[in-house]
Amino acid sequence: MGIARLRDVPWSALVMPNIEHLRKQAKLYVRWHRQQYYPVAARIRAVLPRFSGMIDREILGQPFRLSDAQELVARTVGFAS
């Protein structure tokens, strides 16, 4: 009772994301946005509040910088901003 077991700890707390992997993931989001890959628009809309009221075409028409992609990755792994 009171002793935390490994199975009681959330998986996200056990895994520390590799910074290099996160960096590459952000660059991949920028590339997908540039290539007008529609599934990335849904991901952007779901995670970044400033894109929440836009349709896919509008999201893909907006500028999307590396800093936007880094924010997307950070929020995805659990950071507030």
C-alpha positions in Angstrom: 0.0 0.0 0.0 1.8 3.3 -0.5 4.6 1.8 -2.6 4.5 2.9 -6.2 4.9 0.1 -8.6 6.3 0.4 -12.1 3.0 -0.5 -13.6 1.3 2.4 -11.7 3.7 5.0 -13.2 2.5 6.5 -16.5 4.6 5.5 -19.5 5.3 9.1 -20.4 7.0 9.6 -17.0 9.4 6.7 -17.7 10.5 7.8 -21.2 12.6 10.9 -21.6 12.3 12.1 -25.2 15.5 12.2 -27.1 16.2 15.9 -28.0 17.6 14.9 -31.4 14.4 13.0 -32.3 12.2 15.9 -31.2 14.3 18.3 -33.4 13.9 16.0 -36.4 10.2 15.7 -35.7 9.8 19.5 -35.8 11.6 19.7 -39.1 9.4 17.0 -40.5 6.3 18.9 -39.5 7.7 22.0 -41.3 8.4 19.9 -44.4 4.9 18.3 -44.4 3.3 21.8 -44.1 5.4 23.1 -47.0 4.4 20.1 -49.1 0.7 20.8 -48.3 0.2 17.4 -46.6 -3.3 17.6 -45.4 -3.1 15.2 -42.3 -0.5 17.6 -40.8 -3.1 20.4 -40.9 -5.4 18.4 -38.6 -2.6 17.8 -36.2 -1.7 21.5 -36.1 -5.3 22.5 -35.6 -5.7 20.0 -32.7 -2.6 21.1 -30.9 -1.9 24.8 -31.6 -4.7 27.1 -30.3 -4.1 29.9 -32.9 -4.9 27.5 -35.7 -8.0 26.0 -34.0 -10.6 28.0 -36.0 -9.2 27.4 -39.4 -9.9 24.8 -42.1 -7.1 22.6 -43.5 -6.6 24.8 -46.6 -6.3 27.9 -44.4 -3.8 26.3 -42.1 -1.6 25.1 -45.0 -1.8 28.6 -46.5 -0.5 30.3 -43.4 3.2 30.7 -42.7 4.5 27.8 -40.5 8.0 28.4 -39.1 10.3 26.0 -37.3 9.4 27.7 -34.0 5.7 26.8 -34.7 6.7 23.2 -35.3 8.8 23.2 -32.2 5.8 24.4 -30.2 3.7 21.7 -31.8 6.2 19.0 -30.7 6.5 20.5 -27.2 2.8 20.5 -26.6 2.5 17.0 -28.0 4.9 15.6 -25.5 3.2 17.5 -22.6 4.7 20.9 -22.2 2.3 23.9 -21.9 4.1 26.0 -24.5 
